[in-house]
Amino acid sequence: MLAIDDLRGYSANAILRDGTPVCIRAIRPDDKERLVGHFDRLSSDSRYHRFFGFRNAFTPRELSCLTEPDFLRHVALVATIEEGTGSERIVGDGRYVALPDRCYAAELALSVVDVYQRRSIGTLLLEHLIRLARHGGVRRLEADVMGSNRGALRFLIRRGFKSSGTSGGVCSVALSIEDHDGRPGLTVGQPTLDTVRQRAHQLYLAREGKHGKDLEDWLAAECELRVVSAPN
């Protein structure tokens, strides 16, 4: 198991698809201003989906919590790129927080600046978080995602997360990481889109044909049938 000091100094370099160098590292107490800048650069929709509401400012206590995790129950990583001035810019934030009633499970949260989405930053953050979670004895990552956040739902499902229910327009998904290698969970002999459509219609009928949750039906069908599309 990695020591606490190792986690606080955790760092790994990678190259994005377009050749941009990126660093995945542990968040630091001196990242407060950089993290605020990261959240400010999120679009209004991305910020709304990340915080389940509109957030324009953070209290000093909230910033301390976000940038000074204990790296035991709360582990946080950032993806940074180097700007022309030699300074770092945070373009992605990923973290998990152990659930108080289940020490083996943790809640996951990810955010990537819109202009850097679909460039593998979310995948890199998730892969490194899974690695650290495994070292920390976490066996299950869970996430609550707004049903309107289709991109995030597809991203997680393509990487092996399974639906565990919906409530109030929020989809709950979870990933067992004990045997997960961080790559998209492709399977042999995947069901066709027609099969998924049929299962989604069955789920629709099971809830008495009420409209407004069509996407949730489709995502639940994908989870059950293990359909995985090409990764982002």
C-alpha positions as CSV (number, residue, x, y, z in Angstrom):
1,M,0.0,0.0,0.0
2,L,1.3,3.5,-0.8
3,A,2.3,5.7,2.1
4,I,0.5,8.9,2.8
5,D,3.5,11.0,1.8
6,D,3.6,9.1,-1.5
7,L,0.0,10.1,-2.2
8,R,0.6,13.7,-1.4
9,G,3.4,13.7,-3.9
10,Y,1.7,11.6,-6.5
11,S,2.5,12.7,-10.0
12,A,2.4,11.2,-13.5
13,N,2.9,12.7,-17.0
14,A,0.9,11.9,-20.1
15,I,0.4,13.1,-23.6
16,L,-3.1,14.0,-24.9
17,R,-4.3,12.9,-28.3
18,D,-3.4,16.2,-29.9
19,G,0.2,16.0,-28.4
20,T,-0.4,18.3,-25.5
21,P,1.6,17.3,-22.4
22,V,-0.5,17.0,-19.2
23,C,0.4,16.2,-15.6
24,I,-1.9,14.2,-13.4
25,R,-0.9,15.0,-9.8
26,A,-2.2,15.2,-6.3
27,I,-3.9,18.5,-5.4
28,R,-1.9,20.8,-3.1
29,P,-2.9,23.5,-0.6
30,D,-1.4,26.1,-2.9
31,D,-3.8,25.1,-5.7
32,K,-6.7,27.2,-4.2
33,E,-6.4,30.0,-6.8
34,R,-5.8,27.6,-9.6
35,L,-8.8,25.5,-8.6
36,V,-11.1,28.5,-8.5
37,G,-9.8,29.4,-12.0
38,H,-10.6,25.9,-13.1
39,F,-14.2,26.0,-11.9
40,D,-14.6,29.6,-13.4
41,R,-13.6,28.2,-16.8
42,L,-16.3,25.6,-16.7
43,S,-19.3,26.4,-18.8
44,S,-22.5,27.3,-16.8
45,D,-23.9,23.8,-17.8
46,S,-20.8,22.0,-16.7
47,R,-20.7,23.9,-13.4
48,Y,-24.4,23.2,-12.8
49,H,-23.9,19.5,-13.4
50,R,-20.8,19.3,-11.2
51,F,-22.3,21.0,-8.2
52,F,-26.0,20.1,-8.8
53,G,-26.8,23.8,-8.8
54,F,-25.4,27.2,-9.7
55,R,-22.1,28.0,-7.8
56,N,-20.2,31.3,-8.4
57,A,-18.0,31.4,-5.3
58,F,-16.5,29.2,-2.6
59,T,-15.9,30.0,1.0
60,P,-12.4,29.7,2.4
61,R,-13.5,26.6,4.3
62,E,-14.8,25.0,1.1
63,L,-11.5,25.7,-0.7
64,S,-9.5,24.3,2.2
65,C,-11.6,21.1,2.0
66,L,-11.1,20.9,-1.7
67,T,-7.4,21.5,-1.8
68,E,-6.3,19.9,1.5
69,P,-7.7,16.4,1.5
70,D,-6.3,13.9,4.0
71,F,-5.5,11.3,1.2
72,L,-7.0,8.6,3.3
73,R,-10.8,9.1,3.1
74,H,-10.6,12.0,0.6
75,V,-8.2,11.7,-2.4
76,A,-8.0,14.4,-5.0
77,L,-6.1,14.7,-8.3
78,V,-5.8,17.5,-10.8
79,A,-4.8,17.5,-14.5
80,T,-2.6,20.4,-15.3
81,I,-1.0,21.9,-18.4
82,E,1.9,24.3,-18.5
83,E,1.1,27.8,-19.9
84,G,3.5,29.9,-21.9
85,T,4.6,31.8,-18.7
86,G,5.7,28.5,-17.2
87,S,2.8,28.5,-14.7
88,E,0.3,25.6,-14.3
89,R,-3.3,25.7,-15.3
90,I,-5.8,23.1,-13.9
91,V,-7.9,21.7,-16.7
92,G,-9.4,18.8,-14.8
93,D,-10.3,17.8,-11.3
94,G,-11.0,14.3,-10.0
95,R,-11.6,13.0,-6.5
96,Y,-13.3,10.4,-4.3
97,V,-14.5,10.6,-0.8
98,A,-15.1,7.5,1.3
99,L,-18.7,7.0,2.3
100,P,-19.3,7.3,6.1
101,D,-21.4,4.2,6.3
102,R,-19.3,2.0,4.0
103,C,-15.6,2.3,4.3
104,Y,-15.0,0.1,1.2
105,A,-17.0,2.5,-1.0
106,A,-16.4,6.1,-2.1
107,E,-18.2,8.8,-4.0
108,L,-16.5,9.9,-7.2
109,A,-16.6,13.4,-8.8
110,L,-14.9,14.6,-12.0
111,S,-14.8,17.9,-13.9
112,V,-13.0,18.8,-17.1
113,V,-12.9,22.3,-18.6
114,D,-15.2,22.2,-21.7
115,V,-12.5,23.0,-24.3
116,Y,-10.5,20.0,-23.0
117,Q,-13.3,17.6,-22.9
118,R,-13.2,14.5,-25.2
119,R,-9.4,14.6,-25.1
120,S,-8.8,11.8,-22.6
121,I,-8.3,14.0,-19.5
122,G,-11.4,12.5,-17.8
123,T,-10.1,9.0,-18.6
124,L,-6.7,9.7,-17.3
125,L,-8.1,11.1,-14.0
126,L,-10.4,8.1,-13.6
127,E,-7.6,5.6,-14.3
128,H,-5.3,7.2,-11.7
129,L,-8.1,7.5,-9.1
130,I,-8.9,3.8,-9.6
131,R,-5.3,3.0,-9.0
132,L,-5.1,5.0,-5.8
133,A,-8.5,3.7,-4.6
134,R,-7.4,0.1,-5.0
135,H,-4.2,0.9,-3.0
136,G,-6.4,2.5,-0.3
137,G,-8.7,-0.5,0.1
138,V,-11.6,1.0,-1.7
139,R,-13.5,-1.6,-3.7
140,R,-16.4,0.4,-5.1
141,L,-16.7,3.8,-6.7
142,E,-20.1,5.4,-6.8
143,A,-21.4,8.6,-8.5
144,D,-24.7,10.5,-8.7
145,V,-25.2,12.1,-12.1
146,M,-28.0,14.4,-13.2
147,G,-30.1,12.7,-15.9
148,S,-29.6,15.7,-18.1
149,N,-25.8,15.2,-18.0
150,R,-25.8,12.7,-20.9
151,G,-22.1,13.1,-21.7
152,A,-21.0,12.2,-18.1
153,L,-23.4,9.2,-18.0
154,R,-22.1,7.8,-21.3
155,F,-18.5,8.4,-20.2
156,L,-19.0,6.4,-17.0
157,I,-21.0,3.6,-18.5
158,R,-18.5,3.1,-21.3
159,R,-15.9,2.6,-18.6
160,G,-17.7,-0.1,-16.7
161,F,-20.0,1.7,-14.4
162,K,-23.4,0.1,-13.9
163,S,-26.7,1.8,-13.1
164,S,-27.9,1.3,-9.5
165,G,-31.1,3.3,-9.7
166,T,-32.6,6.7,-10.4
167,S,-34.4,9.1,-8.2
168,G,-35.6,12.7,-8.8
169,G,-33.8,13.0,-12.1
170,V,-30.5,11.8,-10.7
171,C,-28.9,8.6,-12.0
172,S,-26.8,6.6,-9.5
173,V,-24.0,4.5,-11.1
174,A,-21.3,2.4,-9.5
175,L,-18.1,0.5,-10.5
176,S,-16.5,-2.5,-8.7
177,I,-12.8,-1.8,-9.0
178,E,-11.4,-4.9,-7.5
179,D,-10.7,-6.5,-10.9
180,H,-11.1,-3.4,-13.0
181,D,-8.1,-2.3,-15.1
182,G,-9.4,1.2,-15.9
183,R,-10.1,0.5,-19.6
184,P,-13.5,0.5,-21.3
185,G,-15.3,-2.7,-20.5
186,L,-15.7,-4.1,-24.0
187,T,-17.3,-7.4,-24.3
188,V,-17.5,-10.1,-27.0
189,G,-20.8,-10.5,-28.8
190,Q,-22.3,-7.2,-27.8
191,P,-26.0,-6.8,-28.2
192,T,-27.2,-4.8,-31.1
193,L,-28.9,-1.4,-30.8
194,D,-32.2,-3.1,-31.5
195,T,-31.7,-5.3,-28.5
196,V,-31.0,-2.3,-26.3
197,R,-34.0,-0.5,-27.8
198,Q,-36.2,-3.4,-27.0
199,R,-35.0,-3.6,-23.4
200,A,-35.4,0.1,-23.0
201,H,-39.0,-0.2,-24.2
202,Q,-39.6,-3.0,-21.6
203,L,-38.3,-0.7,-18.9
204,Y,-40.6,2.1,-20.2
205,L,-43.6,-0.2,-20.0
206,A,-42.6,-1.5,-16.5
207,R,-43.0,2.0,-15.2
208,E,-46.5,2.3,-16.8
209,G,-45.3,4.2,-19.9
210,K,-44.7,7.5,-18.1
211,H,-42.6,9.9,-20.2
212,G,-39.7,12.0,-19.1
213,K,-37.2,9.2,-18.3
214,D,-36.5,7.9,-21.7
215,L,-32.7,8.5,-21.4
216,E,-32.7,6.7,-18.0
217,D,-34.4,3.7,-19.6
218,W,-31.8,3.6,-22.4
219,L,-28.9,3.9,-20.0
220,A,-30.3,1.2,-17.7
221,A,-30.7,-1.1,-20.8
222,E,-27.1,-0.4,-21.8
223,C,-25.9,-1.3,-18.3
224,E,-27.8,-4.5,-18.2
225,L,-26.8,-5.6,-21.6
226,R,-23.2,-4.4,-21.3
227,V,-23.2,-2.3,-24.5
228,V,-20.1,-0.2,-24.8
229,S,-19.6,2.2,-27.6
230,A,-16.2,3.6,-28.8
231,P,-14.5,5.4,-26.0
232,N,-14.2,9.2,-25.8
